[in-house]
Amino acid sequence: MRNTTVLISGASVAGPALAYWLNRYGFQVTVVEKAPALRTGGQAIDFTGETHMTVLERMGVLDDIKRLQTGKTDWVLIDESGAEQAVMSGDFLGGDIEILRGDLAQILYNHTAAGCEYLFGDTVTALRETADGVYVEFENAPARVFDLVFGCDGMHSRVRKLAFGPEKDFVTHDGYYYAIAGASVWQDMPEGNRARAHALTCNTPGLLAQLGGNKAAQMYLFASPELEYSRDDFDEQRRIVAEKFAGMGWEVPRMLAELPYLDGFYLDAIAKVSMKHFTNGRVALIGDAAHGHTLNGFGTGSAIVGAYVMAGELAVAEGDYTVAFARYEEIMKRLLRKTDDANPGRFMAPRTARGLRLRNWFVRSRGFKMMAKYAENAKNDIDLRNYPELVSAN
């Protein structure tokens, strides 16, 4: 086996999933994570379709996920007076199985911690490819050389910036932002007792405010051109939300008053990553860093599949990354062609009063039920090689 020392940037979902498979196939894995510790809690994420379930089962984590899964969350759409306008079923909004992001991260970490090196509270600051590998500099740890480097560090990937170019070359703003704050409705419920929930979702043109959803205690979504703000200044970000929602009725004034005191605040654009290639030399991107699309609904599942495919192709190619990277790109682009390419912001927060009325009418209509059924039948399933079986046979 060649090229066995690997660095993975990011310890949320894609990173530990890739670490699991590479470690299983005999690679020496180091995972670096900017956060000082594993992130707990977080919003609910989901998996859907046979391809996702197959990969989770082959990883041996499906039973753990089922044990900690959340229930479905119905969105009750209301106006500023609190009057119900329509209901979006959780069967349409969620996948076949949902779990809090922090719970999933903990499961994946538990399956990899013993065999992989984790560097928390650190980040990659420089990459330089040489004839023998990739020279990597860190913010805190001493510089090291790895055979291969993987960016599993999300939409705002540091590895992508260093190895491929600036974010503006690959990330397109969809005209909306979303923010979450506080614990999800599921976070305080005991495992095995996470029944169906209801989220109250208030809309005015271009704005959405939600209480009690599967994402967080509070969720906000608003139409906006691109904003300039510090990603590390959460007080500034909270002010942006407060300014956008000032004057909105219903429970929003109370929500905004509570916002400064809620943990887990996060603000980001609804955006899409578009890349011609996911690999460059000895560096490759997995998950949102390569093909993220905020609130698209397929991101976590695609990340899990991408990690499975990348590690499997490397193992089958006995570490020849030139062969494995080409196969990885071919397979993932075939998978991604089948995912939804809609702008979720436009549907969740139409910009006009007429658009809101039409959206609510459509959600109540037979056409919406037919669309939900079509979506169920059009899951992003593709046939995957059984890499564990292939590798164990060698």
DRENDO-964363 format. One record per residue (C-alpha): residue in one letter; y, z, x. Coordinates in steps of 0.02 Angstrom, whole numbers, padded with zeros to 5 digits, always signed. Each point is the difference from the previous one (the first is absolute). Layout:
<pts>
AYZX/...
</pts>
This chain:
<pts>
M+00000+00000+00000/R+00173-00048+00064/N+00172+00069-00042/T-00060+00169-00058/T+00157+00107+00022/V+00114-00017-00150/L+00162+00078-00060/I+00038+00012-00186/S+00177+00039-00056/G+00003+00088-00168/A-00110+00136-00077/S+00026-00026-00186/V-00135-00114-00071/A-00024-00162+00097/G+00001+00091+00168/P-00137+00128-00032/A-00102-00131-00094/L+00005-00114+00152/A-00035+00149+00113/Y-00154+00042-00101/W-00080-00171+00020/L+00050-00027+00181/N-00066+00170+00050/R-00162-00037-00093/Y-00020-00161+00099/G+00025+00085+00168/F+00186-00026+00036/Q+00106+00137+00079/V+00137+00032-00127/T+00170+00084+00016/V+00111+00019-00155/V+00185+00038+00020/E+00100+00066-00148/K+00186+00033-00008/A-00018+00145-00123/P-00037+00170+00078/A-00155+00022-00107/L-00104-00090-00130/R+00106-00035-00154/T-00065+00088-00155/G+00034-00030-00185/G+00094-00160-00033/Q-00010-00127-00140/A-00158-00062-00083/I-00074-00160+00071/D-00145-00101-00068/F-00144-00115+00036/T-00060-00137-00115/G-00141-00125-00001/E-00170-00018+00079/T+00065-00042+00174/H+00097+00164+00015/M-00145+00102-00068/T-00124-00083+00117/V+00103+00042+00154/L+00026+00181-00055/E-00186+00019-00033/R-00047-00072+00170/M+00121+00123+00080/G-00086+00144-00086/V+00162+00063-00080/L-00018-00060-00179/D-00079+00162-00062/D+00138+00102+00084/I+00132-00108-00084/K-00083+00016-00170/R-00003+00189+00020/L+00189+00004+00031/Q+00051-00144-00112/T+00143+00014-00123/G-00004-00053-00181/K+00095-00144-00077/T+00186+00018-00038/D+00075-00082-00155/W+00184-00045+00011/V+00095+00044-00159/L+00154-00112+00003/I+00152+00083-00080/D+00185-00030-00021/E+00141+00119+00048/S-00019+00095-00164/G-00184+00033+00040/A-00063-00117-00137/E-00165-00086+00041/Q+00012-00188+00024/A-00173-00046+00062/V-00149+00068+00099/M-00076-00079+00155/S-00180+00054+00015/G-00060+00080+00159/D-00149-00117-00009/F+00120-00142+00040/L+00111+00094+00122/G-00137+00077+00106/G-00155-00064+00088/D-00183+00037-00024/I+00020+00161+00096/E+00158+00095+00052/I+00030+00137+00127/L+00151+00086+00077/R+00048-00082+00164/G-00008+00167+00091/D-00174+00035-00066/L-00060-00169+00060/A+00081+00025+00170/Q-00088+00167+00017/I-00169-00076-00044/L+00021-00138+00128/Y+00061+00123+00132/N-00151+00112-00031/H-00114-00149+00031/T+00085-00047+00164/A+00073+00155+00084/A-00157+00046+00096/G-00021-00171+00080/C+00181-00059+00022/E+00152+00064+00093/Y+00151+00037-00110/L+00177+00016+00070/F+00112+00075-00134/G+00188+00014+00019/D+00013-00154+00110/T+00035-00186-00014/V-00010-00161+00098/T+00164-00048+00086/A-00051-00152+00105/L-00142-00126+00015/R-00032-00118+00145/E-00152-00111+00005/T-00079-00025+00171/A-00149-00099+00061/D-00112+00152-00027/G+00068+00079-00157/V+00156+00068-00084/Y+00113+00122+00092/V+00064+00124-00130/E+00143+00123+00016/F+00016+00148-00118/E+00145+00109-00049/N-00088+00156+00065/A-00172-00037+00075/P-00020-00083+00171/A-00014-00190+00001/R-00176-00072-00010/V-00089-00167+00001/F-00111-00051-00146/D-00107-00154-00023/L+00064-00026-00178/V+00142+00067-00108/F+00004+00006-00190/G+00153+00026-00108/C-00051+00097-00155/D+00173+00075-00019/G+00062-00069-00166/M+00137-00114-00064/H+00122+00057+00136/S-00129-00019+00139/R+00057+00046+00175/V-00145-00098+00076/R+00050-00156-00098/K+00179+00016+00062/L-00055+00018+00181/A-00135-00134+00001/F+00060-00128-00128/G+00188+00019-00023/P+00133+00085-00108/E-00038+00057-00177/K+00124-00121-00078/D-00110-00146+00056/F-00146+00059-00106/V+00059+00116-00140/T+00083-00071-00156/H+00098+00113-00118/D-00050-00019-00185/G+00165+00064-00069/Y-00058+00175-00047/Y-00023+00173+00076/Y-00110+00144-00053/A+00001+00185+00039/I-00124+00139-00031/A+00017+00189+00015/G-00107+00152-00036/A-00185+00023-00030/S-00098-00124-00103/V-00064+00061-00168/W-00174+00002+00077/Q+00039+00103+00154/D-00017+00171-00080/M-00151-00045-00106/P-00170+00055+00065/E-00122-00133+00055/G-00118-00055-00136/N+00126+00046-00134/R+00132-00135+00019/A+00007-00068-00176/R+00109-00139-00069/A+00188+00029+00016/H+00159-00069-00076/A+00160-00044+00092/L+00166-00010-00091/T+00091-00154+00062/C+00181-00029-00049/N+00083-00170+00025/T+00175-00066-00007/P+00044-00172+00071/G-00050-00004+00183/L-00050+00184+00003/L-00161+00099-00025/A-00018+00189+00005/Q-00171+00080-00022/L-00066+00177-00022/G-00180+00056+00023/G-00077-00158+00069/N-00143-00030+00119/K+00122-00047+00139/A+00099+00162+00006/A+00086+00131-00108/Q+00150-00117-00004/M+00010-00186+00028/Y+00153-00111+00000/L+00012-00189+00010/F+00161-00099+00004/A+00063-00177+00025/S+00108-00020+00154/P+00042-00119+00141/E-00057+00057+00171/L+00073+00169+00049/E+00040+00066+00172/Y-00049+00182+00027/S-00088+00107+00128/R-00187+00012-00032/D+00005+00176+00075/D+00147+00066-00105/F-00078+00060-00161/D+00161+00081-00061/E+00085-00170+00009/Q-00146-00079-00092/R+00007+00131-00138/R+00186-00037-00019/I-00040-00184-00024/V-00119+00042-00142/A+00124+00121-00079/E+00137-00132+00004/K-00110-00135-00074/F-00057+00110-00146/A+00164+00091-00035/G+00042-00015-00184/M-00177-00039-00058/G-00056+00103-00149/W-00164+00082-00053/E-00062+00128+00130/V+00078-00090+00148/P+00144+00124+00030/R-00126+00142+00013/M-00112-00106+00113/L+00144-00038+00117/A+00048+00184+00006/E-00178+00043+00055/L-00017-00145+00122/P+00073+00090+00154/Y-00131+00137-00016/L-00156-00108-00018/D-00115-00032+00148/G-00079-00166+00041/F+00156-00105-00026/Y-00019-00183+00046/L+00116-00150-00027/D-00040-00179+00045/A+00029-00179-00054/I-00122-00097-00105/A-00036-00134+00129/K-00132-00120+00060/V-00067-00034+00175/S-00036-00184+00034/M-00079-00051+00165/K-00076-00163+00059/H-00114+00096+00119/F-00059+00181+00001/T-00049-00003+00184/N+00090-00034+00163/G-00098+00006+00162/R-00087+00168+00009/V+00102+00075-00144/A-00047-00010-00184/L+00074+00067-00162/I-00099+00078-00142/G+00054+00043-00178/D+00183+00012-00051/A+00060-00041+00176/A-00078-00173-00021/H+00012-00037-00186/G+00080+00145-00095/H+00079-00024-00171/T+00074+00158-00074/L-00075+00058-00167/N-00105-00158-00004/G-00158+00100-00039/F-00116-00074+00132/G+00072+00072+00161/T-00117+00145+00031/G-00156-00097-00045/S+00052-00147+00108/A+00031+00119+00146/I-00174+00075-00016/V-00079-00173-00008/G+00105-00061+00147/A-00056+00146+00108/Y-00182-00033-00046/V+00014-00185+00039/M+00094+00022+00164/A-00121+00129+00070/G-00153-00096-00061/E+00056-00164+00076/L+00039+00086+00165/A-00172+00080+00003/V-00091-00162-00043/A+00102-00092+00133/E-00044+00138+00125/G+00182+00037+00032/D+00060-00180+00021/Y+00166+00024-00089/T+00044-00186+00004/V-00148-00037-00112/A+00015+00157-00108/F+00187-00015-00030/A-00017-00180-00059/R-00139+00047-00122/Y+00100+00151-00062/E+00151-00109-00041/E-00108-00129-00089/I-00088+00128-00109/M+00154+00104-00043/K+00106-00150-00048/R-00138-00054-00118/L+00001+00173-00078/L+00189+00012-00011/R+00015-00167-00090/K-00080+00085-00149/T+00120+00147-00013/D+00145+00010-00122/D+00162-00072+00068/A+00116+00063-00138/N+00160+00101+00024/P-00044+00171-00075/G+00182+00055-00006/R+00049-00133-00125/F-00136+00055-00120/M+00026+00186+00022/A+00190-00004-00009/P+00068-00162-00076/R+00183-00025+00044/T+00065-00035-00177/A-00013+00082-00171/R-00079-00159-00067/G-00126+00003+00142/L-00045+00180-00043/R-00026-00043-00184/L-00109-00148+00046/R-00102+00104+00124/N-00030+00136-00129/W-00045-00128-00133/F-00122-00082+00120/V-00083+00166+00046/R-00030+00031-00187/S-00067-00175-00029/R-00173-00074-00001/G+00055-00109+00146/F+00016+00153+00112/K-00176+00055-00043/M-00062-00176+00040/M+00093+00005+00167/A-00079+00168+00042/K-00172-00071-00040/Y+00036-00152+00109/A+00053+00113+00143/E-00164+00095-00019/N-00098-00163+00016/A+00104-00066+00145/K-00027+00140+00126/N+00017-00044+00182/D-00187-00005+00037/I-00073-00102+00142/D-00170+00005+00084/L+00000+00104+00159/R-00124+00002+00141/N-00100+00160+00014/Y+00061+00041+00174/P-00090+00168+00017/E-00163-00089-00036/L+00039-00142+00120/V+00050+00116+00141/S-00148+00118-00020/A-00116-00150+00010/N+00068-00051+00171/
</pts>
